[in-house]
């Protein structure tokens, strides 16, 4: 292992201070803003957990204040990045625009059986996000979440609906559409080298993500997705109290490729839970099934196409013990 994070992470370690109207949490904690199921434009940590059901939501080093105002609330947040290399590079103290920190706030008003939230996030490098999150019920559950990304000068919006049927312990269906104005509008122009650690996990990830691009300080930031238009759907059911099954599909509407993620679970006693699932890419050629030439490794006048070694799907099993 090259890094301790390869085998051990501490994603929750915090201290709570509880008051009559203000609660403060200091330390490494989960931050999960937004009503959407797969993509979360208003979240400061926009992880796509749906493609990796076994994955725990990454913790954030933060100081958070929750202010209760009856049915309404205000959250103020100050965070520090995991990457503190800016302090190592600076002779004394990093320049303001290099500080690895951010501040964010979320104000929620509850009225007319709807949650209205305004969200803002700012970083010293000048990047910012301003947006909102609405969630309510009109026969079906609905939500609209999104806003404007400052440095990218483009919007990102997700809209979705869900409905629960009285079948078994749970039978839930949901569908979403996402528009990401920061993405590439032409599928033929995708830069697969931008698929970084935050990208949707897939058996077809580019094996050479650093080739062919500028890797200096001005290099483009890794992306969660490459395109602009996405749809996703989820079906989830539970029965006999101890068994469940979920299928999530994420599709790039520009190139027709997608990822299907089935997951079946079973509980054993009060503490053990077994999951068996898969990641199955579908479609011809695009984001979730990159072209074969992307997997060509060249050295001098010789080359080898490694696309034949890329799996058609990934099967996974994992066990969770709660204590």
Helices and strands as residue ranges (DSSP letters): G 4-6, E 13-18, E 22-29, G 49-51, E 60-69, E 72-80, H 85-89, G 96-98, E 101-111, E 114-123, E 128-137, E 141-149, E 154-165, E 170-180, G 187-189, G 192-194, E 229-239, E 243-252, E 258-268, E 272-282, G 292-295, E 296-299, E 302-305, G 307-309, E 314-321
